[in-house]
């Protein structure tokens, strides 16, 4: 065999070995999924339409030395650490050691429209007989639900509470009834700031601009909370006549004589 042929044969052998290693990861169990003919990956959007039946195909790769007993396949969507929809389908099968098994089933998502809408982090998990998660694959779910779903109503409720929090803080500012202490005034604005961050995250999700995730949630929440704290800290000091008599620190500050004996 020529040197070129030997190199080609070696390359094919190494390539095949690499492909097998990726197909069945050593010493762990992994899962891949295809939904309505489209492979589920973390970088792609997974359309979930309640008006149609969804065909789910899962392939479990068992890289361990023991048989894994799969009982349930779960499709779930979460946001802000809350689960807004979850579908468990009983699909019992065994995956022998160092092998892969594929199972397919049709999932009825008829109730999904009343549970969520917009972009949500979505997971497909396989569970064993003890209902422990064996492996999972995630994607961004594009849920074609209603604004009046549980997730949509949750967002509306957060918006209303945020408006009330801002109204209360600004009303106290307008009437000059906020605490005399700057940090206490800042804390009066904090709930409104946190609510503003939550409204931003949920709105972007419902409008299908960006799915909620820790990388997106934390900057919005911290940024809006910090802005609200700063706004409350910089609000004007209440007039002396408006200081509540129960604030001894403010009373001492007002009654303390000015330098030089000035009134």
C-alpha angles and dihedrals in degrees: 000000000000122000091249092052091049091052092048092050091049091049092051091048093050091045091052091048091050091049092052091048090054092046094055113024112214119254096359143078119239134177134209125190141198119200118193090341095310122110115237113236132162091243097054135071119246113212113219112187118183090202093068137048115253124221112213124192119186128187117197117202114202111199095168130094095245135070114259118214112212120194110161139033114204129198112192140163127207139184131178089004090301126115111228099176136014131174121189119195121188108229108156117196140138126237112206120220115283092006140101130229127193125205129179132195141161117250122205109218096176093128095046093090091067094046108051147351136192129023116339133164105259129195133195109204135180117214131198128226090279090054092246116144109253099180139342142194123202138207141160108272118215100205114196094205136132129281086233092059120117091267093046093049089046089056092048091050091051089049093052093048090049092052090050091049092052091045092052094048095045092044090055089048093050092050091043090235098129119119117278092233111088095218091050089052089050091053089054088064097042098086090052091051094049090047091052090055092049092049090051093051094047094044093053088049096049092045089052094239099119135354117237113256136150090261090057101032099052098055092047094047096043093043096050093042091051092048092050092048091050091048092051092046092053097046115120120273111257117254115264092247090054098051110113111244089229091071103087093179092057092043092054090047092053098044094043108113116246120244114276094028094282115160 
